[in-house]
Amino acid sequence: MQKELLLGKTLEELEQLVDEIGLQHFVAKQISEWLYKKFVVTIDEMTNVSAKVREELNLKYEIGRVAPVKVQASIDGTKKYLYPAQNNKYIETAYIPENERATLCVSSQVGCKMGCKFCMTAKQGFQGNLSAGEIINQIISLPERNKISNIVYMGMGEPLDNIDEVLKSLKILTSEWGFAMGPKRITVSTIGIIPVLRRFISESNCHLAISLHSPFDEERRKLMPMQSVYPIKEVLTEVKKTHFGLQRRISFEYIMFKGLNDTPVHVKELLRLLNGLRCRINLIKFHPIPGSALESSDDNTVESFKNALNSKGIITKLRQSRGLDIYAACGLLSTKNEC
């Protein structure tokens, strides 16, 4: 009989579990602390739980920790970890250290169904959703887990296409009984799936990042087919309904493509589109992928584009490309050859 995994369960689920085996609720809190604060690998390590209870738990449950099976290290310090997932699949996770901070870029799906033309994960196609436990495992099974200052859901997959498990993982990360991370240390990226975007905004206090890439409908549709289903103007209408406050941040990811979306006309339209919204723009240089005719804008064009937006009051930064030599940079994560 395949055992049920404890990793990825919320405190409420653990309370239900201990109810079913006739234990008091405080045992659930003990288990959550062993899972999410002490990072145990086996149930037998839960030493403040009685031996009889541990024996009973072992009959039906196991922790569910899975170590990475491969790591690649970049010359810039970035590391890319390969983790096993369900059904003999794999996912990639990028660890990005920088000065006094270290960011972990986690995956939420095996592959992706959004079909963005600039992304290697999209070329892999969709192969399944990750469970909350598989998302959390990328963090607690990372050798550098104690160095992580920030987490971004910008790895493989569209997080809001797996909304239930993503929200569950965020609850584990931000709850006092879980990791107790501040939600402002976590950013979730999306193309803007409007029905579940509403859920994310209302049920989580984590930062929101929206993949924009062009302010013009037809251009964005060519880059991102889901523009036909969730037009960016409708996405922004939804976002503008919400007061994010001074602490919660909304940002827009904007990959720079030579001669496509990097002109003064695009600056003007971005200013019009984002008018009245307190936000920032992260510019990203395109990283070429096989079979794509797209090219990255040159350094001077990127700098001019950035300066033009900043001069008009939209905070705009160039996100540095990290881990290019190990294909860990934006848009390059894929396990197509591993699956």
N, C-alpha and C positions, 0 to 999 in steps of 0.2 A: 504494500500500500504506500502510495506517495504521500509524504508528510506535508502538512500545510506550513507555510512560511510565516514567521512572526515579523520579520522585517517588512516595513511598509504598513503595519497596522497602526491605527490611531489609538489614543487612550480609550475612546469609547468602544472601539472594537476589542481592545484588550479586556475592558471591563465585562463586555458580553462573554468573552472567552472564559474568564474566571468564574462568571456566574454559572456557565454551563457545566463546569466541573466542581461547583459547590464551594468556591473560595470567596473570601471577602474582597471588596473592591480595592483595598490598599495594595493587594498583590499585583493588580494591573499597573499601578504606579511604579512599583518596584521593577516590574518587567520592562516598562518603558524607559526607566533610567538605565537599566543594563543595556538595552538596545541602542539608545540614542545619546547617552552621555558617557557610558563606559565602553561601548563598542565591543561587546563580547562576541565571540565566534561560536560558542556552544552554550546550550542551556545549563550545563553542569557548572559553568562559571558564575552563575547567579547565586552567590554564596549566602545571601540573606533570605533566600527562598528555601523552605524546608526541603530536605532530601526527598521526602515522599512526594511533594508537589513537583519537584524537578523530574522525578521518575515518571510521574503521570504526564507531565508536559512532553517528555521525550517520546512517549508512545505515539503521539499524534502530530507533534510540531518539531520544527527545527528553525534555527535563526534565519538562514537564507543568505548569509554573507558569501560573496563570490569574488575571488581575487582577479585582478586583470591578468590576461594571458600573454600580453605583449606590451612593451613600451618603446617608444621612439623618442629620442632627445634631440632637440634643435640646437644649433649653435647659439641661439639667443636665449636659451634657458627654458623655452617652452617644451612641454612633454605631451605626447599623445598616447593615451592608454586605450587598449583594446579589451573590452569586456564581453564575456559570453552573455547572450540573451536567450529568451525562450526559443524552442523549436530549432536548435542548432544554428541560431543566427548570432550576429555580433553587433556591437555598437562602439562608437569612439567618443572619448572624453578628452578635452584639452585642458591642461594645467598651465596657466600663464602667469609666471612671477614677474613683478615689476616694482623696483624700489621697495617701498614699505608695504606693498599690498600684493596679494596673489589671488587671481581670479580663476575659478573653475567653470568651464563651459560644458554643461551637461546635455545629454541627448534625451528626448522624450518619446521617440519612435525609432523603429528599425526602418530606415529609408524614409520616404515622404511621398505624399500623393499630390502636392501642390503644383508640381511641374515647372517651377521657376527655371528659366533658361540659363541662368548664370551659376547654377548650383550642382555640385557633384552628387549630393545626396538625392536630389530629384532624379538624376539619371539612374540611380539605383532602383527607383520605384518604391512603392510602399510594401513593407513586409510584416508589419505588425506594430501594435501599441506596446509601450513599456508599462509595467505595473509601477505603482508608487514605490514598491520595494526595490525594483530594478533601477529606478531613478535615484533613490537614496543610497543604494549600494555603490553608485559611482562616486559618492562622497566619502562614505565611511570606509570603503575598501581602498581608498587612494593612499599611497604611502605618505603623501604630503598633507593629509587631511587637517593636521593641526596648524598648518600655515595658511589655510584658506581664509581670505577676508571677504570675498565677494563671490556670488554664484550667479551665472547668467544661463538662462534656458535658451541657448542659441546654437546648440549642437544639432545633431541629426533630428529631423522631424519638425512638424508644426505643433508647438505645445498646445494650442487651443483646439486642435483636432483630437486631442487626448485629454480633454478638459477635466474629467472626473479624477483621473490618476494624477494629473499635474496639480490640481488644487489640493488633493490629499497629501501629496509630497510637500507642498508649500506649508500646509498646516503642521506637518511633522517638523519641518525646519524652523518655523516661527513660534510654535507653542512652547510655553514654559516647561511642559512635561517632555518636550522633544529636544531639539537642538537649541532652542531659545535664541535663534538668530534674529536680529532686527530685520524687518521686511525691507528696509531701505538698503540693505546689502544684497538684495536679490532683484534681478531684472528678468522679466519674461518677454520674449520677442514673438511677434505674430504678424502675419500678413493682413490680419483684420477680419476674422470670421465673426461677423456681427452678432448673431444670436448668442454665441458663447463669450464674446467679448464683454457683453453686458454682465454675464456671470462673473467673469474674472474681475471686472472693475468693482463689483459689489461684494464679492466674497473674499477678496485678497487686498492687502495694502502694499503689495510689492510694486516696484517700478514697472512701467509698461514701455516697451519699445515696439514701434510699428515699422515694418519694412515698406518703404515708400518708393524710392528709386526713380520715379518720374512723377511730376505733378499733372501730366497730361494723360487723359484716359487711354487713348489709342497706343501711345508709347508704353505705358505701364502694362497694358493688356498683352503686348508682344513679349515683354519681359516676364510677366507674371499672369498666366492664363486665368487665375482666380479673380483677376480684376473684373472679368465678365460677370461673376457671381456677387462679389463684394466690392463694388467700386470705391475708390479711395475717398471720394466726396461723401459717400454714405458712411464710411468708416469714421471720417472726421466729424460728421454730424453727430454720430453716437458719442464720440469722445468729448465733444464740446458740451454735451449735456451734463457732464460730471465736473464738479469742482474738486480738483486733485489736492488742493491745499499747498502749503509752501514746502512740505517735506517730500511728498510723493512726486516722482518725476515721470514725465512723459517725454520720450525722445523718438526721433525718426532716423532709421538707418537708410543711407543713401549711397549706393555703390556708384562710382563714377565711371561712365563708359565714354570712350573717345567719340566725339562728334554726335553723340546720341542724346545725352541728358546733361551736358556740361556747359551750356551757353548762357549768356546774360538773359535770354528769354526765359530760361528755366528758373533763374534766380527770381525774376519778376513774378512768375507764376507761383513759385513756392511762397513768396511773401504774401501774395493774395490768398492762397489756399490756407495758410497757417495763421492768417490775421486773427488776432484776439485770443490766440492759444499760447499760454506760457509753456514753452517747450525748448528743446535743443535738437540740433541735427548732428549726427555723426557721419562724416564722410568716410568712405571706405574705397580704397583702390581695388579695381577688379583684378582677381587672380585667374588667369586663363585656365580654361578646362578643355579637355579633348572634345573635338567636334564643334566647337563654338567659334564663330567669326568675330565675336565681341572683343574689343580691346580696351585697356585701361586708359583713362585720361592721363596726360603728362603732368609732371609736377607743377609747372607754372600755371596750367589751367586749373588744377585742384586748388592751388594757393589763391588764385584770383577769385574763384568761386567761393571759397571759404571767407575771404576778406569782404566780399560783396554782401554776403548774408550777415556777417558780424556787424558791418557798418550800418545795417538796417535794424539792428536790435535782436536778431535771432542768434543765440549762442551756438556757434558752429565749430566743431573740432574735427581734425583728421585722426581717425583711429589708426594707430600704427599696425602694420601687418606683422603678425608674430607667427613663428613656426612654419614659414613658407617652405623651408627645405624638407620638412617632414609631412607636408600636406595637412597641416593643422590649422591653417588660416581660414578666414571667413569664406564659406562656400566650398571648401575642399574636403570636408569630412565625408567619407564613404567607405563602406565595407563590402562593396559589390564583389570584390575578388576573394573575400574571406568567407562569404556565405555559401 
